[in-house]
């Protein structure tokens, strides 16, 4: 995740997990979050059922992320808010998959 929105524009095509938000041949819309997660899991060589414990671990291990961001002394408040907003959105999306 990036605290600075400028970094979003610097991500090269094809560098995101599961081609998230990229356009690929034969599709009219960019790859959505759920599709990207499923593509990423496939790249692991693991079916979704086997990947669910890893996704649950990710959710567990990042449960206190908001508190850790709030504790940062050198990050401006607006950037903390951006990180928290991104985290909350991604966490919500991941919870719908597990």
C-alpha positions as a printed NumPy array, in Angstrom:
array([[  0.   ,   0.   ,   0.   ],
       [  1.092,   3.506,  -0.679],
       [  0.638,   6.515,   1.536],
       [  1.232,   8.898,  -1.358],
       [ -1.251,   8.94 ,  -4.238],
       [  1.52 ,   9.869,  -6.662],
       [  2.878,   6.322,  -6.299],
       [ -0.349,   4.881,  -7.725],
       [  0.51 ,   6.412, -11.08 ],
       [  3.996,   4.892, -10.997],
       [  2.987,   1.21 , -10.906],
       [  3.942,  -0.348, -14.24 ],
       [  1.377,  -2.441, -16.055],
       [  1.687,  -6.134, -15.211],
       [  3.314,  -5.509, -11.821],
       [  0.174,  -5.841,  -9.701],
       [ -0.968,  -9.128,  -8.149],
       [ -3.117, -11.198, -10.469],
       [ -2.976,  -8.361, -13.025],
       [ -5.317,  -6.37 , -10.768],
       [ -6.751,  -3.342, -12.595],
       [ -4.929,  -4.237, -15.827],
       [ -6.677,  -4.863, -19.112],
       [ -5.913,  -8.216, -20.671],
       [ -6.661,  -9.57 , -24.122],
       [-10.262, -10.611, -24.628],
       [-11.707,  -8.546, -21.772],
       [-13.612,  -5.28 , -22.039],
       [-12.995,  -4.273, -18.42 ],
       [ -9.947,  -4.304, -16.18 ],
       [ -9.314,  -7.247, -13.848],
       [-11.329,  -6.746, -10.659],
       [-10.173,  -7.514,  -7.132],
       [-11.829, -10.931,  -6.74 ],
       [-10.663, -12.087, -10.157],
       [ -7.13 , -10.857,  -9.39 ],
       [ -7.061, -12.757,  -6.084],
       [ -8.209, -15.938,  -7.835],
       [ -5.565, -15.453, -10.552],
       [ -2.917, -14.839,  -7.877],
       [ -3.949, -18.019,  -6.017],
       [ -3.767, -19.959,  -9.269],
       [ -0.241, -18.591,  -9.811],
       [  0.628, -20.01 ,  -6.372],
       [ -0.348, -23.371,  -7.815],
       [ -2.928, -23.805,  -5.091],
       [ -6.684, -24.179,  -5.356],
       [ -8.767, -21.597,  -3.493],
       [ -9.661, -24.058,  -0.744],
       [ -5.959, -24.455,   0.13 ],
       [ -5.289, -20.722,  -0.114],
       [ -8.057, -19.753,   2.311],
       [ -5.916, -20.385,   5.427],
       [ -3.239, -18.075,   4.   ],
       [ -5.805, -15.372,   3.285],
       [ -7.205, -15.765,   6.8  ],
       [ -3.685, -15.46 ,   8.206],
       [ -3.205, -12.255,   6.224],
       [ -6.39 , -10.839,   7.716],
       [ -5.364, -11.898,  11.207],
       [ -1.829, -10.532,  10.899],
       [ -3.034,  -7.157,   9.661],
       [ -5.908,  -6.754,  12.134],
       [ -3.976,  -4.099,  14.077],
       [ -2.71 ,  -2.265,  11.004],
       [ -4.833,   0.818,  11.688],
       [ -3.374,   1.122,  15.177],
       [  0.159,   0.708,  13.845],
       [ -0.421,   3.411,  11.237],
       [ -1.885,   5.761,  13.856],
       [  1.239,   5.25 ,  15.981],
       [  3.58 ,   6.457,  13.228],
       [  5.155,   9.731,  14.257],
       [  6.66 ,  10.848,  10.951],
       [  3.746,  10.228,   8.568],
       [  1.379,  13.164,   8.047],
       [ -2.257,  12.644,   9.119],
       [ -3.625,  12.831,   5.575],
       [ -1.301,  10.019,   4.485],
       [ -2.244,   7.935,   7.506],
       [ -5.891,   8.381,   6.592],
       [ -5.152,   7.234,   3.052],
       [ -3.387,   4.085,   4.293],
       [ -6.212,   3.27 ,   6.702],
       [ -8.858,   3.793,   4.01 ],
       [ -7.011,   1.47 ,   1.611],
       [ -6.534,  -1.133,   4.35 ],
       [-10.205,  -1.078,   5.349],
       [-11.297,  -1.467,   1.716],
       [ -8.929,  -4.348,   0.969],
       [ -9.785,  -6.083,   4.252],
       [-13.478,  -5.891,   3.434],
       [-12.883,  -7.35 ,  -0.022],
       [-10.718, -10.178,   1.341],
       [-13.316, -11.093,   3.96 ],
       [-15.868, -11.686,   1.214],
       [-13.545, -14.307,  -0.281],
       [-12.847, -16.393,   2.841]])
